[in-house]
Structure formats: C-alpha cells, structure tokens
Amino acid sequence: MLLVHAHPDDESITTGGTMARYSAEGAEVVLVTCTLGEEGEIIPPGLAELGAWAGDQLGGYRAGELTVACRALGVTAQRFLGGIGRWRDSGMAGTPSADHARAFSAGPLGEQARQLREIVDEFGPQVVVTYNSFGGYGHPDHIRAHDVTMAAVTGAQSVRRVFHIAAGGGAVLPPEAPETEITTEIDIRATLGAKIAALRAHETQVTVDPPRFALSNGVAQPIGEAEYYTLVHGPAEGAETDLFGGL
C-alpha cells in the first residue's frame, strides 16, 4: 500500500494505526511525504529557534522526526516527493509562505504527478490512500496532495483501490470540514501502541497524553481505536473492514 501525505506528522495522526497494522500483517507500506512541514507551529519552547525566523531549520528537524515515526509504524519505504526539500510547506492560503518559489500548492501539477507516478511504478501498490478533494480540512497542501495523487494513479496498472481519509483514529477535524462518507473502518486496537509512539516522535507538532493528543492549538483529541476511509476507486466487496479485503 502507498500513502500520500502533505507534511510529517499527518501520517501518524490520521493513518498511523492503519500503517502499523498492515506492516505487522506483512504488507509493504510505502509513505510519500510531499513537504518537510517548514511552516509548522512549534510546541516545545526549547525548540522555538528551529522556526523560519532563525534559519528555516524546522523542515530538517521534522524530517528526523518522520524517520523515527516511520520506524515505529514499520514503514517499508519513505520518499519525499521529488526528493527531499523539492517542495516546501505552503502554509495556509494568503500567508507569505504560499508565494514561496517552492511552495507545494503552487507548483506545476503535471510535474508533481509525474514524480509521484514514478514512485507508484517503482513499488506497484494495490492500495493507495490520500486526502479527499477538500484536503480533510482545507489546507492547500492537503488539497494539492489529493490532486497529485488522483492524477498519478490514473492508469496505474497495479492500483486496485484508492481510498480517501475520512477521519483518523478519533481525530476531530475543524468544523468547516464537510462531512465525508465512511465506507471502511479499520480496527487499530492492536497497533495503538505503535501509533502513540509515532505521535510522540513528532514532538515539535504533537503533545501526547494517552488516550489523547493535541496539536499546537492545545485542543485535546482522542486517540481512537479505529481509523476511517472512503473508497473512491475499486471493488467495494470486502472493503468494509479491510483495505485489501477481497483483492
């Protein structure tokens, strides 16, 4: 299976339990991360100097956090789209970072789709997972990750199913996010420990106090026992509780 996420930590928050589950069951789990997350809000005061105002060191630090998280989740391979640092965290729409020369959301869609297709062809995943057309909660990089993924998998012979993330392990999406149909519920009780370890790895972005976690806004969210998806391409039979069911 191949998952496409916008920033380091997205994979652990919304799909970490799923990734760990299928890795434990023997599947190859490939993660594509589109940016280094340079615009993330830093939680620990002791790491505040990693911010853009102090030399833009946060992206490199978050790449290290991602390495630790991937190890916890049993990820087979992790790739940065176009190579590490090719695309930069765009931040939210209307912010200066959105106009950066390497901003992911403003990059050429065709080039980005070709870069992802190369990875798809390299690994030949049966299942591909990414965000819905709203990016889950409207972040420009999440929306672009959706667009890139849907373009890249078109015509890919190995891909049997494509899923959009509906909600991640109890994570509460912002109120403005549209309701998403849930077709698939993945039981992650057996891999909650791995998900929690992966969340802890992203110390600049996530505070973990099981059974809850919080982002920089400090709002506690549950670490649930299931993760939820919407099947948007491929056979539905067998997919209610298993991304690979019936394949």
VENKA-V431116 format. One line per field, one symbol per residue. ss: DSSP state (h for helix, s for strand, l for the rest). psi: psi as a letter, one per 20 degrees, with the letter a starting at -180 (. if undefined). A space follows every 50 residues. Layout:
ss: ???
psi: ???
This chain:
ss: lssssllllhhhhhhhhhhhhhhhlllllsssslllllllllllhhhhhh lhhhlllhhhhhhhhhhhhhhhhlllsssslllllllslllllllhhhhl llshhhllhhhhhhhhhhhhhhhlllsssslllllllllhhhhhhhhhhh hhhlllllllsssssssllllllllllllllllsssslhhhhhhhhhhhh hlllllsssllssslllllssslllssssssssllllllllllllll
psi: qppoqgqphhhhghjghgghghghjjqpopppphrikhjqppgphijhii rhikjligghghhgghggghghikpgqpqppjqpigpqpiaqpiqhhijq hjpgijrogggghhghhhgghghlqhppparaiikgjjphhgghgggggh hhioiohhohqpqqpgqokippqqhipqqpppippoojhijhghgghggh hmhhhpppmpkrrqaiijppqqnrjqqqrppiprphpijhjphjpi.
